[in-house]
């Protein structure tokens, strides 16, 4: 994988949470996701002795959220108007074991080019 590809992936996952997560849950899950994202970036940077992980992949997610907050808010309202699901229905599609942890256990630390 490349730094650019990982950065876009992390940004897009964060945007999807911001856009689709049910209203009461987004207030809990988005900040939790951001804290875990930052922690992941710090851990990878320390383990790999390379600050680019944090600087090029994880920190830009925060800037992207701030820069596009009005657009995200507008799109969130539109998305929630198009599709209204109960929280229980929404969360049935998710596996609660963290995907990144599963991939870490299966493949080890990621290699970047």
N, C-alpha and C positions, 0 to 999 in steps of 0.2 A: 504494500500500500504506500501511498505518498502522503506527505504532510497536507497537501491541498485537498486530496480526497478525504482524508480523515477529518479535516477542519469542516468541510462541507457536510459530511455525515453527522458530525456532532451538532452543527448549527441546525441542520434540517430536523434532527430528532427533537431538539429543544423547541423549535418552532411548532412541530406537530403536537407536542405536549401543550404548549401555550394555546394552540388553536382548537384542539379537540377535547381536552380533558373537561369533564363536567365542573360547573362553577364552584361548588364548595371544595372540591378536591384539588383544583388547580392551585388554590391558595396554599395548599400544603405540599403538593407534589412538585410544582415548578421550583420553589426555593430549595427543596430537598435535592432535586435533580441537579441544580446548579452547584450546590455545596459538594455533592458527590463528584460532579464533573471536575471541579477545581481540585479536589483531593486526588482524583485519578491523574490529573495533569502534573501535580506536584510529585506524586509517587513515581510516575513514569520518568519525569525529568531527573529525579534523584537516582533512580535505579539505572538509568541509561547514561547518566552524567552528561545530559544534553538538554539545555534549557529550551530548545526549539519545540519540544513537545508541549510545554506549557505556553510558550509565547506564540507559536504558530497555529496550534490546534485548539486549545482550551480557552485562553483569554479572549480571542476574537468572538466567541459565542456571546459573551456579555455585551460587547460593543454592538454586535448584530441585533441583539434584543433591544438595546436602547435606541439605535438608529431607526429601527423599523417598528417601534412600539405602536405608533398610531395606525400603521397599515395592519399590524397583527391584531390590534383591537377591533378594527373594522371587519377584518376577515373572520375573526372569532364570532362576532355578533352574527354575521351572515351564515357561517357554518352552523351555529347553534339554532338558527331559525330554520335552516333547511332540514336538519336532522336532530330530532330531540329524543334521546334515549335515557332511560332510567340509569342511574349510576351502576346498579347491580348488573344490568344488561351490558353496559359499556365495558365493565371490567372483566366479564366472563371470557373475553378474547385474549386476556393476558396471562402469561405464565409468571408467577411471582418469584421464581428463582432467577436472579440477575443474569441476563444473557452474556454480558461481558465477563462475569465471573466464570460462567460455564466455558467460554472460549479460552480464558486464561488457563483454566485447569486442563483443558484439552490440548491447547497449542502452545502455551507459554507466552512470554512477553512478545508483543508485536515487533516486527522488524520494519523499519521505514527506509524509503529511498529518497 
